[in-house]
């Protein structure tokens, strides 16, 4: 964390940090930005009582689930599933400065687990613009209700409209009709 003149270290950290709130049950989460070195692995969830469930990442390129361990990176654009026996607030420390290149995620044809890449909500249409017309459906998960949200369809309006916002810290299922690379909104 870089501390500006007249600013306390705590205040500087507050500018670079945020938190993920976990609800009891399953949570589909993501980090909106690259995390600081030393605070960028699944170890940030080590204190969570997962009720014996593993933390999971779906690999859309190879069509298989990956069990995450404490040393695996928690990266922007990855949608991660974690079970919590109770509510938790997990602080995140974002990396200082901008990375050399904004994060990207290679997607396989079909369903992919993705993360939202910004700290403020943005429409699905804008968030997924790097995919052009190669995506069709986006589905979020409401951890509080323990159910999937209403789907968002590319080009739709109203209830399923792609103007509906995607949310920071959330994971999403995304269907793409060809292998593509998803670009991030923020660094």
Secondary structure, DSSP 4 states (H G I P E B T S, - for coil): ----TT--HHHHHHHHEEEEEEPSEEEEE--SSPBPTTS-BGGGGTTS--TTPPEEEEETTTTEEEEE-TTSB--TTB-EEEEESS-EEEEEEBPSS--SS--EEEE-SEEEEEE--SSS-EEHHHHTGGGTT-EEEEEEEETTTTEEPPPEETT--GGG-TTSEE-TTBEEEEEESS-EEEEPS--
